[in-house]
């Protein structure tokens, strides 16, 4: 049976209900649209890292097509909710201000030190996005966005499997033990609060002429984005992280990590919201 991917045209646009969209939700979706829409640059980087693996290169390019579709769907939704906003205009601002150095060409090697490490990092991103869109989809009431998030979350879980399977394939050739994988994973999780999300939030939401303040944009994004999470979303995310690092999910360590992750999200959200008040 051939896999049939969803289309933007098939979304239930006639059910769009702007009255069910709050300003905080709209802001984080605008930012998310930019990050997703820019996936083609990451695919080119992955193809350089895996330059002698045509099978993975083809899969990475298809991954990028689907990620760009996510950005287009989220962007179109945001444009319909806020007709004064333009996905292409915001994306031009984002691209002009944010381009990781390793996206610009140069050596073919991975910035993670190995191909296995690159796949661990990719698994962390897919873990984050699958849990994020699941969280937004579960919490929002707007019908079209709920459907979009359902489709994107399903895609991201499938993308995780692609990178996880590729990780296991390269682990047969490369020596990357569990602790090394964990180090890469924790490093990539820490980068989730780097300039990409902060600058995307700024490019999507800043007033004309407003200067970029990384700390301000980061606080604004995180305080809103984290508010959608519930314990069940963290449970699954931690299990996926453990799996990619070679540890057993649903163990005592997993339960402890889940509790710590939930405590951190709750405390950081409250702290940032208090600072913004």
GUKEMI-932951 format. One record per residue (C-alpha): chain; residue in three letters; residue number from 1; x, y, z. Coordinates in Angstrom, 1 decimal. Each point is the difference from the previous one (the first is absolute). Layout:
# GUKEMI-932951
NODE c   r   k   east  north     up
NODE A ALA NUM      X      Y      Z
...
***
This chain:
# GUKEMI-932951
NODE c   r   k   east  north     up
NODE A UNK   1    0.0    0.0    0.0
NODE A UNK   2    1.4    3.4   -1.1
NODE A UNK   3    0.3    2.6    2.8
NODE A UNK   4   -2.3    3.0   -0.8
NODE A UNK   5    1.3    3.2    1.6
NODE A UNK   6   -2.5    2.7    1.0
NODE A UNK   7   -0.4    3.1   -2.0
NODE A UNK   8   -0.6    3.7    1.0
NODE A UNK   9   -3.0    0.1   -2.3
NODE A UNK  10   -1.7   -2.9    1.9
NODE A UNK  11    0.1    1.9    3.3
NODE A UNK  12   -3.5    1.0    1.3
NODE A UNK  13    0.4    3.7   -0.8
NODE A UNK  14   -3.7    0.6    0.0
NODE A UNK  15    0.0   -0.7    3.8
NODE A UNK  16    2.6    2.7    0.8
NODE A UNK  17   -1.0    1.8    3.2
NODE A UNK  18    2.1    3.1    0.8
NODE A UNK  19   -2.0    0.5    3.2
NODE A UNK  20    1.7   -3.0    1.5
NODE A UNK  21    3.6    1.3   -0.5
NODE A UNK  22    1.7    2.0    2.7
NODE A UNK  23    2.9    2.4   -0.7
NODE A UNK  24    2.6   -2.3    1.7
NODE A UNK  25   -1.0   -3.0   -2.1
NODE A UNK  26    0.2    2.1   -3.2
NODE A UNK  27    3.5    1.3    0.8
NODE A UNK  28    1.5   -3.5    0.6
NODE A UNK  29   -1.6   -1.4   -3.1
NODE A UNK  30    1.4    2.8   -2.1
NODE A UNK  31    3.5   -0.7    1.4
NODE A UNK  32   -0.4   -3.8   -0.6
NODE A UNK  33   -1.0    0.6   -3.6
NODE A UNK  34    3.3    1.7   -0.7
NODE A UNK  35    2.1   -2.8    1.6
NODE A UNK  36   -1.9   -2.7   -1.9
NODE A UNK  37    0.1    2.0   -3.3
NODE A UNK  38    3.8    0.2    0.1
NODE A UNK  39    0.6   -3.7    0.1
NODE A UNK  40    1.4   -0.2   -3.6
NODE A UNK  41    3.2    1.6    1.2
NODE A UNK  42    0.5   -2.6    2.6
NODE A UNK  43   -0.7   -2.8   -2.5
NODE A UNK  44    2.9    1.4   -2.2
NODE A UNK  45    2.3   -0.2    3.0
NODE A UNK  46   -1.1   -3.6    0.8
NODE A UNK  47    0.6   -1.0   -3.7
NODE A UNK  48    3.6    1.3    0.4
NODE A UNK  49    0.5   -1.9    3.2
NODE A UNK  50   -1.3   -3.2   -1.7
NODE A UNK  51    1.4    0.7   -3.4
NODE A UNK  52    0.7   -3.6   -0.8
NODE A UNK  53   -3.4   -1.3    1.2
NODE A UNK  54   -2.5    0.7   -2.8
NODE A UNK  55   -2.7   -1.9    1.7
NODE A UNK  56    0.1    2.2    3.1
NODE A UNK  57    0.5    3.1   -2.2
NODE A UNK  58   -3.3   -0.8   -1.8
NODE A UNK  59   -1.7   -0.5    3.4
NODE A UNK  60    1.4    3.3    1.3
NODE A UNK  61   -1.3    1.9   -3.0
NODE A UNK  62   -3.5   -1.5    0.4
NODE A UNK  63    0.2    0.9    3.7
NODE A UNK  64    0.7    3.6   -1.0
NODE A UNK  65   -3.0    0.0   -2.4
NODE A UNK  66   -2.3   -1.0    2.9
NODE A UNK  67    1.6    2.4    2.4
NODE A UNK  68   -0.4    2.9   -2.4
NODE A UNK  69   -3.7   -1.1   -0.5
NODE A UNK  70   -0.4    0.3    3.8
NODE A UNK  71    1.3    3.6   -0.2
NODE A UNK  72   -2.3    0.9   -2.9
NODE A UNK  73   -3.0   -1.5    1.8
NODE A UNK  74    0.7    1.8    3.3
NODE A UNK  75    0.9    3.2   -1.9
NODE A UNK  76   -3.3   -0.1   -2.0
NODE A UNK  77   -1.9   -0.6    3.2
NODE A UNK  78    1.7    3.0    1.6
NODE A UNK  79   -0.7    2.2   -3.0
NODE A UNK  80   -3.7   -0.8    0.1
NODE A UNK  81   -0.1    0.8    3.7
NODE A UNK  82    2.0    3.1   -0.4
NODE A UNK  83   -0.3    1.3   -3.6
NODE A UNK  84    2.6    2.8    0.7
NODE A UNK  85    2.7   -2.7    0.5
NODE A UNK  86    2.0   -1.6   -2.9
NODE A UNK  87    1.8   -3.3    0.2
NODE A UNK  88    2.3    1.0   -2.9
NODE A UNK  89    0.7    3.4    1.5
NODE A UNK  90    0.8   -1.4    3.4
NODE A UNK  91    2.1   -2.8   -1.5
NODE A UNK  92    2.1    2.5   -1.9
NODE A UNK  93    0.7    1.7    3.2
NODE A UNK  94    0.9   -3.3    1.7
NODE A UNK  95    2.3   -1.1   -2.7
NODE A UNK  96    1.8    3.4   -0.1
NODE A UNK  97    0.7   -0.2    3.7
NODE A UNK  98    0.6   -3.7    0.8
NODE A UNK  99    2.1   -2.5   -1.9
NODE A UNK 100    2.1   -2.5    1.9
NODE A UNK 101    3.6   -0.1   -1.2
NODE A UNK 102   -0.1   -3.7   -0.9
NODE A UNK 103   -2.9    0.7   -2.4
NODE A UNK 104    2.2    2.2   -2.1
NODE A UNK 105    2.1   -2.9   -1.5
NODE A UNK 106    3.6   -0.9    1.0
NODE A UNK 107    1.2   -3.5    1.2
NODE A UNK 108   -2.3   -2.9   -0.5
NODE A UNK 109    0.3   -1.3    3.5
NODE A UNK 110   -2.7    0.3    2.7
NODE A UNK 111    0.3    2.8    2.6
NODE A UNK 112   -1.0   -2.8    2.5
NODE A UNK 113    3.3   -1.8   -0.7
NODE A UNK 114   -1.5   -3.1   -1.7
NODE A UNK 115   -2.9   -1.1   -2.1
NODE A UNK 116   -1.4   -1.9    2.9
NODE A UNK 117    0.2    3.2    2.1
NODE A UNK 118   -1.8    1.9   -2.7
NODE A UNK 119   -2.8   -2.5    0.1
NODE A UNK 120   -0.2    0.2    3.8
NODE A UNK 121   -0.4    3.8   -0.3
NODE A UNK 122   -2.6   -0.5   -2.7
NODE A UNK 123   -1.9   -2.4    2.2
NODE A UNK 124    0.0    2.7    2.8
NODE A UNK 125   -1.5    2.6   -2.4
NODE A UNK 126   -2.7   -2.4   -1.2
NODE A UNK 127   -0.7   -0.9    3.6
NODE A UNK 128   -0.5    3.6    0.9
NODE A UNK 129   -2.2    0.8   -3.0
NODE A UNK 130   -2.2   -3.0    0.3
NODE A UNK 131   -0.7    0.7    3.7
NODE A UNK 132   -0.4    3.7   -0.7
NODE A UNK 133   -2.6   -0.4   -2.7
NODE A UNK 134   -1.8   -2.7    2.0
NODE A UNK 135   -0.1    2.4    2.9
NODE A UNK 136   -1.4    2.9   -2.1
NODE A UNK 137   -2.5   -2.2   -1.7
NODE A UNK 138   -1.3   -1.4    3.3
NODE A UNK 139   -0.3    3.4    1.6
NODE A UNK 140   -1.4    2.2   -2.8
NODE A UNK 141   -3.7    0.2   -1.0
NODE A UNK 142    0.4    1.4   -3.5
NODE A UNK 143   -1.1   -2.8   -2.4
NODE A UNK 144    2.4    0.6   -2.9
NODE A UNK 145    3.1    0.5    2.2
NODE A UNK 146   -1.0   -3.1    1.9
NODE A UNK 147    0.0   -2.0   -3.2
NODE A UNK 148    3.2    1.5   -1.2
NODE A UNK 149    1.8   -0.8    3.3
NODE A UNK 150   -1.4   -3.6   -0.2
NODE A UNK 151    1.5   -0.5   -3.4
NODE A UNK 152    3.3    1.7    0.8
NODE A UNK 153    0.5   -2.0    3.3
NODE A UNK 154   -0.6   -3.2   -2.0
NODE A UNK 155    2.5    1.0   -2.6
NODE A UNK 156    2.6    0.8    2.7
NODE A UNK 157   -0.4   -3.4    1.7
NODE A UNK 158    0.6   -1.6   -3.4
NODE A UNK 159    3.0    2.2   -0.6
NODE A UNK 160    1.4   -1.0    3.4
NODE A UNK 161   -0.2   -3.6   -1.2
NODE A UNK 162    1.9    0.9   -3.2
NODE A UNK 163    2.9    1.5    2.0
NODE A UNK 164   -0.1   -2.6    2.7
NODE A UNK 165    0.3   -2.8   -2.6
NODE A UNK 166    2.8    1.9   -1.7
NODE A UNK 167    1.7    0.4    3.4
NODE A UNK 168   -0.1   -3.7    0.6
NODE A UNK 169    1.4   -0.7   -3.5
NODE A UNK 170    3.0    2.3    0.6
NODE A UNK 171    0.6   -1.3    3.6
NODE A UNK 172    1.1   -3.2   -1.7
NODE A UNK 173    2.9    2.0   -1.6
NODE A UNK 174    0.7    2.6    2.6
NODE A UNK 175    0.9   -0.2    3.7
NODE A UNK 176   -2.5    2.2    1.8
NODE A UNK 177   -0.9   -1.4    3.4
NODE A UNK 178   -3.0    0.9    2.1
NODE A UNK 179    1.8    2.6    2.0
NODE A UNK 180    1.3    1.7   -3.1
NODE A UNK 181   -3.5   -0.1   -1.5
NODE A UNK 182   -1.4    1.5    3.1
NODE A UNK 183    2.5    2.8   -0.1
NODE A UNK 184   -1.0    0.8   -3.6
NODE A UNK 185   -3.7   -0.2    1.0
NODE A UNK 186    0.4    2.3    2.9
NODE A UNK 187    2.0    2.5   -2.0
NODE A UNK 188   -2.7    0.1   -2.7
NODE A UNK 189   -2.8    0.4    2.5
NODE A UNK 190    1.9    2.9    1.5
NODE A UNK 191    0.1    1.5   -3.5
NODE A UNK 192   -3.8    0.0   -0.1
NODE A UNK 193    0.3    3.4    1.7
NODE A UNK 194    2.6    1.3   -2.5
NODE A UNK 195   -0.4    2.8   -2.5
NODE A UNK 196   -2.1   -2.0   -2.5
NODE A UNK 197   -3.2    0.0    2.1
NODE A UNK 198    0.7    3.4    1.5
NODE A UNK 199    0.7    1.6   -3.3
NODE A UNK 200   -3.0   -1.7   -1.6
NODE A UNK 201   -2.2    1.4    2.7
NODE A UNK 202    1.5    3.5   -0.6
NODE A UNK 203   -0.3   -0.2   -3.8
NODE A UNK 204   -3.6   -1.2    0.2
NODE A UNK 205   -1.3    2.4    2.7
NODE A UNK 206    2.2    3.1    0.5
NODE A UNK 207   -1.3    3.4   -0.9
NODE A UNK 208    1.5    1.8   -3.0
NODE A UNK 209    3.4    1.4    0.9
NODE A UNK 210    0.3   -1.8    3.3
NODE A UNK 211    3.5   -1.2    0.7
NODE A UNK 212    0.7   -3.7    0.8
NODE A UNK 213    0.5   -0.8    3.7
NODE A UNK 214    0.9   -3.6    0.3
NODE A UNK 215   -0.9   -0.3    3.7
NODE A UNK 216   -3.2    1.8   -0.4
NODE A UNK 217   -1.1   -2.1   -3.0
NODE A UNK 218    1.0   -3.2    1.7
NODE A UNK 219   -2.0    0.8    3.1
NODE A UNK 220   -3.0    1.0   -2.0
NODE A UNK 221    0.1   -3.2   -2.0
NODE A UNK 222    0.8   -2.5    2.8
NODE A UNK 223   -2.6    1.4    2.4
NODE A UNK 224   -2.7   -0.5   -2.6
NODE A UNK 225    1.2   -3.3   -1.6
NODE A UNK 226    0.5   -1.8    3.3
NODE A UNK 227   -3.5    0.9    1.2
NODE A UNK 228   -1.6   -2.5   -2.4
NODE A UNK 229    1.8   -3.1    1.4
NODE A UNK 230   -1.5   -2.5    2.3
NODE A UNK 231    1.7   -3.0    1.8
NODE A UNK 232   -1.1   -2.5   -2.7
NODE A UNK 233    1.9    1.9   -2.6
NODE A UNK 234    3.2    0.0    2.1
NODE A UNK 235   -0.4   -3.7    0.7
NODE A UNK 236    0.1   -0.9   -3.7
NODE A UNK 237    2.8    2.4   -0.7
NODE A UNK 238    2.3   -1.3    2.7
NODE A UNK 239   -0.7   -3.6   -1.2
NODE A UNK 240    1.0    1.0   -3.5
NODE A UNK 241    3.2    1.7    1.3
NODE A UNK 242    0.9   -3.1    2.0
NODE A UNK 243   -0.5   -2.2   -3.0
NODE A UNK 244    2.2    2.0   -2.3
NODE A UNK 245    2.8    0.0    2.7
NODE A UNK 246   -0.2   -3.7    0.4
NODE A UNK 247   -1.6   -0.1    3.5
NODE A UNK 248   -3.1   -1.9    0.9
NODE A UNK 249   -3.2    2.1    0.1
NODE A UNK 250   -2.4   -0.5    2.9
NODE A UNK 251    2.8   -0.8    2.4
NODE A UNK 252    0.5    1.7    3.4
NODE A UNK 253    2.5    2.5   -1.6
NODE A UNK 254   -2.7    0.8   -2.6
NODE A UNK 255   -2.6    0.7    2.7
NODE A UNK 256    2.4    2.3    1.8
NODE A UNK 257    1.0    1.8   -3.2
NODE A UNK 258   -3.7    0.5   -0.9
NODE A UNK 259   -0.7    1.5    3.4
NODE A UNK 260    3.1    2.3   -0.2
NODE A UNK 261   -1.0    1.1   -3.6
NODE A UNK 262   -3.6    0.8    1.1
NODE A UNK 263    1.3    1.9    3.1
NODE A UNK 264    2.4    2.0   -2.2
NODE A UNK 265   -2.7    0.9   -2.5
NODE A UNK 266   -2.5    1.0    2.7
NODE A UNK 267    2.5    2.1    2.0
NODE A UNK 268    1.5    1.7   -3.1
NODE A UNK 269   -3.5    0.8   -1.4
NODE A UNK 270   -1.1    1.5    3.3
NODE A UNK 271    3.2    2.0    0.4
NODE A UNK 272   -0.2    1.5   -3.5
NODE A UNK 273   -3.7    0.8    0.3
NODE A UNK 274    0.7    1.7    3.3
NODE A UNK 275    2.8    2.1   -1.6
NODE A UNK 276   -2.3    1.0   -2.8
NODE A UNK 277   -2.8    1.0    2.2
***
